[in-house]
Amino acid sequence: MKELAGSPIDDNPYELWVIQGLRALLGDDRAQRTMVDMQSNSPTACEQIMAEAQVRYDALSPEQREDPSRTLEQIAASVVQLKFKMLVKAAPKGILTSIPKLPKIIKSFFIKQ
């Protein structure tokens, strides 16, 4: 459990916000708009998220910074895994993993090409 602007938040949703901030720093237009909206609605939360995203951006290799589109693709893949993990955790035990093609369907839903 983490704290975001004084309110408790689960680790996975917090991680999604940090990833959104990192995507914004890498130049993703949609992520930038989302973070601007967050800045308007909750400046303290946005500042906290962007500080963490900046730390992660600074940790990227020079090659990753030079090719942000490839880095964004890698981030998108990790987001899919994280969202699937959250979905499985929220669903009744075993129901989602019992459907054979569900992971593929979910992946196609979250990654738009």
N, C-alpha and C positions, 0 to 999 in steps of 0.2 A: 504494500500500500504506500503510495506516495502522497505528497501534498502539492496541490496546484493552486496558487493564489489563496492559501489559507483553507482550502477545502480538500478533503480526502478524495483521492482518485485511484482506481486500480492501476497496477503497473502497465498492463497492456494498452488501455486507452491513452495513458500518458505517453507511452512509447510511440503510439500512432501520431500524437500531436508533435512530438519531437521529430519524427520522420517527415511530417508535413512541413515543419520549419526548415529541415535540411533540404527538402525538395525546393522550397522557396529560395533558399540561398543558392541552389544550383541552377536557378532560372526558370523553373516550371511556373508558367503563368497562372494556372488554376490554383496552385499551392500559394502563390504570392497573393492572389485575391482573397483566399481563405484566411491567410495570416493578417491581411489588412482588416478584414471583418473582425477577426479576433481582437486586433488592436483597438478597434472602435468599441467593442463590447466589454472587453476585459483587459485593459492595458497591463495590469500586473501579471496575469496569466501569460499573456503574449511575451512579455519581457523574460519571464522565467523559461518559457519554451524556447525562445530564440537564443537565449544564453546557452542552453544545453545543445541546441542545434549548431551554434557557432563552434562549440568545442568539438563536435563531431566533424564539422566541415574542416576545421583546422587539422584534424587527424587524418584526413584523406591524403592519399599520395598525390604527388604532382601530376601523375598520369591520369588519375581519377578526376582531378580538377580541370585538366585540359580537355577531357572528353566527357562533359556533363551528361550528354544523352545516354551514353553507355552506363554511366553511374546511376542515372535515373532508372534505367531498365533493371539494374541489379537491386535497387531500392524497391522497385515495384514488386519484384519477386519476393522479397522479404516481407513486404506488406501483405501479400496474399497469404503467406504462411502464417503470419501473425493473426490476420482476420479469421483464417480457418481455425486456428487454435482457440480464438475467442468464441467462435461459433460452436465448436465442439464442447467447450467448457460450459456454455450456456444451455445447450440442448440436453434433453433427458439422456441419461447415461447409455451409451452404445447405439443409440438410434441412428445417428448420422454416419458412423463408421460402418454400419451394417449395409449401407446402400453402396454397391460396388463402384459406380461411376460418379458418385457425388463429388469427390475431390477434383475430378477433371471439370465437372460442370461449374463448381465454385471458382476454380482458377479462371475459366473462360469468362465468368461473370465479373470478376475483379480486374482482370487485365483486358483492357479494350485496345485492339490493334487497329 
